[in-house]
Structure formats: structure tokens, C-alpha cells
Amino acid sequence: MARGYPVPGQAVQVGDVATAGGGGEQQPSSSPAGKALLQGDALAAGGGDAASTLPSDVEALLGMKMVGKTKFDFKGKCEQMMDYIKKLRACIRAFQELDATHTCEKKDLMKQLEDVKQSRAETEEEMRSKQDVLESGLVELKSLCAGLEERLKDAEAQKEALLLAREKDAEALQAGEKDQANLQHSIETLQAELVTSAQQVGLLQDVNKRLQEYNTSLQQYNTKLQSEASSAAEVISRTQKEKVAIMENLSTIRGHSTALSSQLDTAKASLQEKLVQNKLLMDDADRLRVELQRISDDRDQRATQVQALSAENTMYKEWSGKSMAEVELLGKKAVVLEESYSSANEHIAVLRQQLDSAQQSLQFARAQLSHQKVEGAEHQAQYAELQERLVKAEQKVQEGELLRRKLHNTILELKGNIRVFCRVRPLLPNDEEKESMSVVQYPTSTDLQGDGIELLQTTGGPRHFFSFDKVFGPEVKQEHVFVEISQLVQSALDGYKVCMFAYGQTGSGKTHTMLGNPEVPGEGGVIPRSLEQVFQSSQALSAQGWSFRMQASMLEIYNETIRDLLAKAPVNTESSKQYVVKHDQNGNTSVSDLTLVDVTQWKEVSNLLHQASQSRSVGKTAMNEQSSRSHCVFTLRISGVNESTEQQVHGVLNLIDLAGSERLSRSGATGDRLKETQAINKSLSSLGDVIMAIANKEPHVPYRNSKLTYLLQPCLGGESKTLMFVNISPDSKSFNESLCSLRFAAKVNACEIGIPRRQTAQGPRISELYSLPPS
Ligand SMILES: Nc1ncnc2c1ncn2[C@@H]1O[C@H](COP(=O)(O)OP(=O)(O)OP(=O)(O)O)[C@@H](O)[C@H]1O
């Protein structure tokens, strides 16, 4: 830790609390002394490779013993000590440089890591968006393609239906044509038949005519035969007459008559034959007439048929004409459909081309993606490597930090000073001035960063610079504050007496720092965090044979009276008890009648803290809604035994939230509040007197002037490792109080109280047996 230590002899004022003395207020300066120390120093000479050689050297350095020429060669020992401190400082500077290098390297690595992360995130984002676009395009194309394929299917189905219909129509047409041809043929046949029938009719008419003629001739022949029969009868009569005559000539004529009778019979037979023939001819004529009638009927029927067929033919011709039109229409439709089919085919081809190109671009994108995945994997590997390096760097930084703290602690132990941490609270909404301005500034020069604080009045005037072991700004969280004190807490388990107290004006954040709000995660202050750490570490140590007994007590000093905050009876009613503070020869402090509670885990302590907070004297003041009107002391006594090594340790952890100093002129307190304020200011003033006496190395230190200073005697007198938080309100109205507090803290910081003692039988420090939680 590179910080300017107070220059002895410089004027310090402790304001209301402390009187003027030598001190810690400084002008800002970066000390070149450290560099000078390094020059010629064996450790610093390592330069760039100090990191590799330093830890073992440091261990050697830490193990170094001061040996004088003789037992009483204090001067020699002192010189060695000074030399040793110089080396340690040089070592710390080397570690700080190493630390700075590691921090830079860490920052670089973090930056690289961030860059890689960002570029990777960008690439991934780009790829993702590209992939999204392509995938959405592909999905669109696929859906379009699917739509078109569906349409194509529909069109094909339509086309097939149309082709089927066309085929059917063509078949129907063919059938129609066939029918037409058949009909034509049958018409022709019928026409031929008609012609034949007409010819037959003509023939039959001819036959009829000829038969009529034949009939007429037969009738004429009959008439002739009848005329011949009458002429034959006349002949007979004449013959008769002649018979007579002839009878006379009968014999003659009889012969002649028999001849004539036979001739008549023959004629009669021939006539009969002719009649039969006539009848037959008449029958023939009738039959022919009937036949003619049938033929003419047939002809009529055929003519009707022909007419019907010609009508049917005409109708069919009309119908076939119509179906031809339909066929034509269907053909046209088919042509149109074929056209749309071919255009759909073309469209599909175009879409297929598009799909192909989209698939190609998708493939390309996939290739790009896989390429980028490979790149991503490379980035990942780089990232992992960087992270590994980062982890290593962080480890180095942590190791360096641990070693730095160890060295720093060793120096402080050797110096025998009270350590002082300054904490500035943020401006609060209820700070008196609405537009209150901070009067606090922090030096930015690297060797003072985190250690320096400047106070300057808003109205101008001189700057007041102070440096402490650590300065926490308003933004610093509880956990970061605790990181800085965790080593000190650990010392309690090592058998040291550890005392931490918070000092500052009322409302400056003492209770916030010491107790905080343990119920809210991350808001717990030093007390809950220290106890949690102690319990955790003691549990971890049980694996190495350690068993611990821990006892907690809590008291408050209110109006110079001690009150037991863990007493069963209410604090105000147990007046009979006399709480007397005693210190034994080993520097152990006890308070008679004080309740001691065995605790084994944080939960139990948490309940105790809750109980104590109910009993504590708290009131509303003009400066703080919840002002602590007493000094509150939490004590944890730790006794540890290691059965395997027979080691014993007895540590004490004192955590004190002091009441806040306040100016009566500002607080305007009256009545009980006035009495409280006066008691608080008196005890704080006694604390200032004690500090002044120690700082001035006076033979008498007035510890007994107040209960507080008497209780804190072992802590202030060099028996314990002591740390003081000086809490500051940054508002301009609190300038004077802040200046007083800082001056007092600087004085405390300059006090040499001696080297703390460890109460243990033997063996290494417990904290060396296990690693501390990472800071
Ligand atoms: N570092 C901080 N961050 C945020 N708030 C803080 C901080 N320090 C103090 N406060 C707030 O400031 C107020 C006063 O703080 P706190 O009660 O701790 O002061 P105090 O010094 O204990 O006062 P008193 O002496 O009167 O008891 C509280 O509301 C507290 O929450």
C-alpha cells in the first residue's frame, strides 16, 4: 500500500474532541522515497521478473529475525528493523507494481474478452438474423412452392378431368359419328330398300296391271266362252231340231250327237277348268292385291321410317353439330387449360429455379454458418484461453493481494499503530440543504488512490488533506469494506485481541458500517459479516482437529452507565446489578455480571443482535432519525483447542459502534437528549485525551476518565490489533464536524500503541492453515 504516512511534527487539531498535537494532516504529494528505497534493494533489483522470485524472497523476508550484536544492542536491532521495514516497503511497492501490471493485464484481458464476446455476439446476431431471413424466405418459398404445386396438382387434375371429358366427348363424337354413319347407312339402305320397294311396287303395279289385263282377258274369254255356250245351246236346240230331224236321221245323228255330247262335256270340263283357273287367278289377284296392299303398307311404313330416320338424321345432324360445338368449346377450354398449365409449368419452373437459388443461398448460408460456427468455436477456444489467462491473472492478483496484505499487516504490527479506515457516506435525501454539495474530494494520483481524502469548503478556503490506511467513498458497498478487514477478523481466531470501532459525528454512518441491515441481503455491516466469517472458518478448521468455544456479550454505555443488552430482564429495570470492568494481567477484559451467551452459529448471534437492538438506547435527533444514544460494544470471546497438536488460542473480537459526536448548537438538544449528548461528548472527549496522551507518549494515560476508555484500554494500549473507522458526512453543513473527525482520526493513526500480543501456546497461525475467502 503506497500511502503518505503522517509527518511527525506537523500540526494536528482534534477539534471538539482532541486538543492540538503532532499529526497526520498533509499536503497532497506523491512520495518519491519509495522509489529511492527500491534502488539498490535486492528484492527490487529483480525488476520485471520480480513476480517469479518475490514470493519465496518475501517468505524469507517475513521469516527474518532481528539479531543484535549483543542482547542489548537495541540500536543495531532498531537499525535492522528500519532496514527490514524499508525492505518490506520496497517489497510492497514491488507487489503494487506487480499488482498494477496484473490489473493492467487483467483489464487488457477483460477488454479483449469483451471485444471477442462482443464480436462473437455480433457475428452470432448477424448469423441469426441472416438465418432467420433465409429461413423465413425459404419458408415463404416453400409455402409458395407448396401452393403452386397444389395449384399445379389442381390444374393437372383439371386437365386430366378435361382430357377425360375430351376423350369422352371424342368417344361420344365417334359414337355419334358411328351412329350417324350407321344411320346414314341405314338411311341409304332404307333408301335403297325404298328404291327396291318402289321398284317392287312398280313391278307389282306392272304385275297388277298385267293381272288386270289378264283378268280382263280372262273375263273376255269367259264372255266368249259364255257366248260360245249360248251359241252351243243354240246349236243344241238346232241340233235338237235337227235331232228330230235328225232323229230321223237319228241313228245317224245320234252318233253325231254322242260325239257332240262328249264334245260338250269336254267343253264343260274345259269351262269348269277355266272357271277354276279363273278362280285361282282371282285368288291370285286378291293375294296379289293383299300383297300389293302389304307392300304399299310396307312402303308407307318404310316411307314413315325414312321420314322418321331423316327427321332423326336431321336431329342427329343438329345434335352432332351441337356436340361438335361443345367439343370445340371443350377443345378451346383444353387449349386454354393447356396454356395455363404450360404457364403454371413455366411459373413452377421459375419457382423451382428460385427455390434452387434459395436452397443454394441457404446452403451457402449454412456453409457460412458452419464456417462461422468454426470461427465461433475458435472464438470460444480463444475466449476459454483468455478466461483461463484471466483466471490465472486473477489468481496472481489475489496471491499478490494476499501477500501485499500480509506484508502490510506485518508492517502495521511492527509499527504498532492503530489502523484507520475512513468511510464517507453518500449524500442523503434528508440532508439539511436541499441542494447540499459534497465537501469531500478524493486525490486521483495513483499512489494516493483509495488512501487519500480532501476536505474543502464550498465557500473556498484551504484544502485539508488526510491519508489513512484506506478511504472508502460513498459508492463503496458493505462487502468491499469487509474485504479489507477480513484478515483482521481472522486474527481473532489466531488468538489476537481484535478491536474495531466506528467513530464520527451523529448520522455519519457508524451504525450502518458496524451493523448495517443484516436482514437485507448485501446490507449487513462489519458485525454480521465478521461473525459469519468466524463461524465459517472455525467450521473449516474442525477438519484439522480444532474445536472452538465462542461466547458473545453485548453492552452499551449510556450516560456513563453500563447496560447489559443481552440480559433477560429489561435493561432499564435491572438497576441492582453493578457492571464492573476489570482487566487481568494478560490484558483480558471482563465485565462482572454481564450475560455471556455460548454461540455456535450465525443464526444464534443474529437473534442476539435482534434482542440487543430492541434494548438499545436509540432516539430521534435533529441530525438522525435513529440516533444511537450510547456506545455499543459487541464482544466475541474465542477459545480454540487443537487436540492433535495440543495448541490453544484465546482471541477476542470487540466490535464497537460509538455514539455520534454532535454540536449542541446544531442538534438543539434539551432535557434528556441534552444530558445524553453531554455524556456522549464527554466520553468521546476522554477518548481524545487518551489518544493524545498515547501519541505524546505521556507517562500517564487517563484511561479511567470514562467507562469507554477504560473498557477500550487493552485495545488502545497496544494489547490488541485495533482498527478505527472514521465515518464522514459529506454535506457542506457538516464540514466542521468532518474536519474535526478527520483530524482526530489522523491523530489516532499516528499513535504508536505497541505490538499486539497473541495468546497461544504454540504452532503456526491458524490463518496460515487455510486459505482466506477470495477478496
Ligand atoms: N455508506 C452508506 N450508504 C448508504 N446509506 C448510508 C451509508 N452510511 C449511512 N447511511 C445512512 O445514513 C443514515 C445515518 O446512518 P447511521 O444511523 O448509521 O449513522 P450513525 O453515525 O450511526 O448515527 P448516530 O451516531 O446518530 O447513531 C442512515 O439512514 C443510514 O442508512
The ligand as a Tripos MOL2 file, in Angstrom:
@<TRIPOS>MOLECULE
LIG
   31    33     1     0     0
SMALL
NO_CHARGES

@<TRIPOS>ATOM
      1 N1        -22.4850    4.1170    3.2580 N.pl3     1 LIG1
      2 C1        -23.7980    4.3850    3.3410 C.ar      1 LIG1
      3 N2        -24.5960    4.1130    2.2900 N.ar      1 LIG1
      4 C2        -25.9180    4.3850    2.3540 C.ar      1 LIG1
      5 N3        -26.5470    4.9140    3.4030 N.ar      1 LIG1
      6 C3        -25.8140    5.2110    4.4740 C.ar      1 LIG1
      7 C4        -24.4120    4.9640    4.4850 C.ar      1 LIG1
      8 N4        -23.9620    5.3490    5.6780 N.ar      1 LIG1
      9 C5        -25.0150    5.8240    6.3790 C.ar      1 LIG1
     10 N5        -26.1260    5.7260    5.6490 N.ar      1 LIG1
     11 C6        -27.4540    6.1430    6.0690 C.3       1 LIG1
     12 O1        -27.3450    7.3350    6.8060 O.3       1 LIG1
     13 C7        -28.2370    7.3530    7.8970 C.3       1 LIG1
     14 C8        -27.4730    7.5840    9.1970 C.3       1 LIG1
     15 O2        -26.6190    6.4980    9.3570 O.3       1 LIG1
     16 P1        -26.3040    5.8350   10.7910 P.3       1 LIG1
     17 O3        -27.5430    5.6960   11.6000 O.co2     1 LIG1
     18 O4        -25.5070    4.6330   10.5370 O.co2     1 LIG1
     19 O5        -25.4310    6.9800   11.4080 O.3       1 LIG1
     20 P2        -24.6960    6.9670   12.8380 P.3       1 LIG1
     21 O6        -23.3640    7.5400   12.5910 O.co2     1 LIG1
     22 O7        -24.7600    5.6170   13.4120 O.co2     1 LIG1
     23 O8        -25.5910    7.9940   13.6450 O.3       1 LIG1
     24 P3        -25.7350    8.1260   15.2420 P.3       1 LIG1
     25 O9        -24.4000    8.4490   15.7680 O.co2     1 LIG1
     26 O10       -26.6790    9.2590   15.3960 O.co2     1 LIG1
     27 O11       -26.2640    6.8340   15.7100 O.co2     1 LIG1
     28 C9        -28.9600    6.0140    7.8860 C.3       1 LIG1
     29 O12       -30.2080    6.1750    7.2680 O.3       1 LIG1
     30 C10       -28.0750    5.1490    7.0400 C.3       1 LIG1
     31 O13       -28.8240    4.1580    6.3680 O.3       1 LIG1
@<TRIPOS>BOND
     1     1     2 1
     2     2     3 ar
     3     2     7 ar
     4     3     4 ar
     5     4     5 ar
     6     5     6 ar
     7     6     7 ar
     8     6    10 ar
     9     7     8 ar
    10     8     9 ar
    11     9    10 ar
    12    10    11 1
    13    11    12 1
    14    11    30 1
    15    12    13 1
    16    13    14 1
    17    13    28 1
    18    14    15 1
    19    15    16 1
    20    16    17 2
    21    16    18 1
    22    16    19 1
    23    19    20 1
    24    20    21 2
    25    20    22 1
    26    20    23 1
    27    23    24 1
    28    24    25 2
    29    24    26 1
    30    24    27 1
    31    28    29 1
    32    28    30 1
    33    30    31 1
@<TRIPOS>SUBSTRUCTURE
     1 LIG1         1 GROUP 0 **** ****
